[in-house]
Amino acid sequence: MPDAREYSVEAHLRLVEACDVVDYNVRAPGGGLEGLREIDVIGLNFATDSAFICEMVTHTSGTLYRNHNTTVQRVTDKHTWARRYAESRLARFPNQQFQFWAPYVTPKLADSLQRIDPSLTLVINEDYRSRVEVLMAAAWDHPEDIGNPFPGRFRLSSISAGRKIAGDLGHGRKERPDDWRRALV
């Protein structure tokens, strides 16, 4: 069962990156010890032959696991395994993007994580917040059900917080309010 962090990344992959297929907690086939590992979220965009391989954590303390060294080692191990998985299972997608999502990472840890591999995109700190804002704007522009509670919950929470939604644009679409970013507060 996906959790909130996976839903938010899945919504980003569907609404912003236009992925056709998104799957959660993807494991290698065949079981054994390799079958115990998983990738949090994978998105596939067939039009651009792109695969988005995403790991994420939601710790807000800045140290994502027990300590600095443990965090660097765990992220390195996860990324190494994700690359192996992509090489064997996603070779059909030449545009592979490896992403690591975390809302807050200390500057020292961010520096260490950036050295893991140039192919690993860190979606952390301000970039994380920026992507969530882009996703929230996209949620207003895509009122249809995408099988993910994140966009609907954002719209509902901003409505219940007293945010005004401007008039109906037809076909059930609502104009995004100018103050949609304040729904984050």
ABEGO torsion letter per residue (X at the ends): XBBAAAAAAAAAAAAAAGBABBBBGBBBBGEEAAAABBBABBBBBAAAGBBBBBBBBABAAGBABABAAAAAAAAAAAAAAAAAAAAAAAAABABBBBBBBBABBBAAAAAAAAAABAABBBBBEAAAAAAAAAAAAAAAABABBAGBAAAAAAAAAAAAAGBBBBBBAEGGBBBBBAAAAAAAX
